[in-house]
């Protein structure tokens, strides 16, 4: 079977459980077999012929398929993490685009836009109009509930930057605010999801027989 650890895994597991011996054929071997033909072909029928040819010619050297659940599960977790990483990049780029218009000087008070405090701020104050009549003391007290180390200087800096930026209100601001809040909420969920999946990935190697889980070059 070609790729018994990918799309063919379910069939390989079923055959092994029924008592059959399953040989794993690396896709590279089947590809080389296809290339060896005078005219390169790529369709299901010829793919099956190429895999069968490799099996006949290299039966004694092909490894038995051993699709173990622990390896497969770990690879699925890593794949899921990769998707979340890409989602995080996409969401951060979208949030940068929105807040750079509403808060041109945002990088002065939130150089990282996805911290716990920053995400709360974008969800609560997607544009400066929502901070109208808000004093530095008010904002400081509010942000301290999210992160106790937040100083009053931070609140004063936020309001000072808004004052210096001038009027950034644009047409359809309510819809733009909705987009900012939606992106911040999604990014918040993505970060929480990353923590959960990384904890699960860290736990998985404990179920393996291997002692070494990390390495570095010297």
C-alpha positions, 0 to 999 in steps of 0.5 A: 500500500502506498502511504500507509501512514497517510490517506491509506492508514485506515485501510492499512489498520483494518487489513492488519487487524484482519490478519493480513501483512501490509507492505508500506510503499514510499510514494517516492518509489511509486513516483520513480516507477512512473517516471521510468515509463517512456511517457509520463502518466498520472491517473488512478489506474496507472498509479495502481499499476506503478504501486503494484510493480514496486511491490512485485519487484521489491517485496523482500525489501519493503517494510511492513506497515506499522501504523501505530496510534501514538505516532499518528495522534501526535502528528495530528496534534502537530498538524492542528498546531500548524493550522492554529499558527497560520490562523494567528498570523492571519488574524494579527495581520487583519487586526493590524490593518484595522487598528492602524487606521483607528489608532495610528500611534497604537505601537507606542502603547501596545507594541504587541497587539495580542497580549491579554491587555491589548486584546481586551482593549481592542474588544472594548475600545475598537476606536477612540470614540468609545473612550470619550469622557474616559479619564486616565484614572478610569482607564488605569483602574479598568486595565489593572483588572486585566493585568495588575502590573498595568501602570497609570503611565500606560493609561496616560500614554494611551489617551495622549496618543489618541489626542495627538492622532486627532480625529480618526473617525471614518465612514461606516465606523460602526462596521469597522469597529465590529470587524476589529472586535471580531478579529480580537475575539478570534485572536483571543480564542486562537491563543487559548487554543494554542496553549491547550494544544501545546500542553497536549503535545507536551503530554504526548511524548510521555506515552512513548518509550523514548526518553529524549524529547528535545535536542540542540546543535552545539 
